Amino acid sequence: MNQSDAMITDISSVLNEYLYTLKPIFLMNAKGLSPEELISQFPSTQAAYVLGTECDILKHIDSVELDDTGFRERERIGQLCFGSFSEGALRRFLDVVEDSVR
């Protein structure tokens, strides 16, 4: 994932996994769900650029390469999905494990 610049996906758990990188995500909305339906059924789709089946994907990629307007939203959704630990996720995990065995 870290060797990529962006990801194109459909609705799947890989969107959430890739969200951790904070890189652009292009979501193909093959079912043609409305924005409200997407957000209601799949909240993490708010972090993606949603594309219909009849779009020029290269045009969208070029546009995001010039101006990634979705970065702040990915950051916000990422914090909701993964949390935000000032000490780092690994340190937080170790603290919880150590506290549970004391």
matplotlib code that plots the C-alpha trace (Angstrom):
import matplotlib.pyplot as plt

x = [0.0, 2.8, 4.2, 1.0, -0.2, -3.9, -6.4, -9.4, -11.9, -15.5, -17.3, -15.3, -13.2, -10.1, -11.3, -11.0, -7.6, -6.2, -7.7, -4.9, -2.4, -4.4, -3.8, -6.6, -9.3, -11.5, -14.7, -16.5, -20.2, -21.3, -24.7, -25.5, -26.4, -27.2, -24.7, -27.1, -27.4, -23.6, -23.0, -25.8, -24.8, -21.0, -19.9, -16.2, -17.1, -17.1, -13.3, -13.4, -13.9, -17.1, -17.2, -20.1, -19.8, -19.7, -16.8, -13.4, -11.2, -8.0, -9.5, -10.4, -7.0, -5.3, -7.6, -6.8, -3.1, -3.3, -5.5, -6.4, -9.5, -10.5, -7.4, -9.0, -12.1, -9.9, -8.0, -11.3, -12.8, -9.5, -9.5, -13.1, -12.2, -8.8, -8.7, -6.0, -3.2, -0.7, 1.7, 1.3, -0.9, 1.7, 2.5, -1.2, -1.7, 1.3, 0.0, -3.4, -1.9, 0.5, -2.4, -4.6, -2.0, -1.1]
y = [0.0, 2.4, 2.1, 3.3, 6.9, 6.2, 3.4, 2.6, 0.3, -0.7, -0.9, -3.3, -3.4, -2.6, 1.0, 1.2, -0.5, 1.9, 4.8, 4.4, 5.7, 8.9, 8.7, 9.4, 6.7, 6.5, 4.6, 3.2, 3.4, 0.6, 0.2, 3.8, 4.5, 8.1, 10.0, 9.7, 5.9, 5.5, 7.4, 5.7, 2.2, 2.7, 5.7, 5.4, 6.2, 9.9, 9.6, 8.7, 10.4, 8.7, 8.0, 6.7, 4.0, 6.5, 8.7, 9.6, 8.1, 9.5, 13.0, 12.6, 11.2, 14.2, 16.6, 15.1, 15.0, 18.8, 19.6, 16.8, 18.5, 15.4, 15.1, 16.8, 14.6, 11.4, 12.6, 13.2, 9.8, 8.1, 9.5, 8.3, 4.8, 4.3, 6.8, 9.2, 8.5, 11.1, 8.5, 6.4, 3.4, 0.8, 2.5, 2.8, -1.0, -1.9, 0.2, -1.4, -4.9, -4.1, -2.6, -5.7, -8.1, -6.2]
z = [0.0, 0.8, -2.7, -4.3, -4.9, -4.8, -4.9, -7.0, -5.3, -5.0, -1.7, 0.4, 3.6, 1.6, 1.6, 5.3, 5.3, 2.7, 4.5, 7.1, 4.4, 4.0, 0.2, -2.3, -2.7, -5.7, -5.1, -8.1, -7.3, -9.6, -7.9, -8.5, -4.8, -3.9, -1.7, 1.2, 0.7, 0.5, 3.7, 5.5, 4.5, 4.3, 6.4, 5.4, 1.8, 2.9, 2.7, -1.0, -4.3, -5.5, -9.2, -11.3, -13.9, -16.8, -15.7, -17.0, -14.2, -15.6, -15.6, -11.9, -11.0, -12.7, -10.9, -7.5, -8.3, -8.8, -5.8, -3.3, -1.8, 0.0, 2.2, 5.3, 5.0, 4.8, 7.9, 9.8, 8.8, 9.5, 13.1, 13.5, 12.2, 13.8, 16.7, 17.4, 19.9, 20.7, 22.0, 18.8, 18.2, 19.1, 22.4, 23.2, 22.4, 24.6, 27.5, 27.3, 27.2, 30.1, 32.2, 31.6, 33.0, 36.2]

ax = plt.figure().add_subplot(projection="3d")
ax.plot(x, y, z, "-o")
ax.set_aspect("equal")
plt.show()
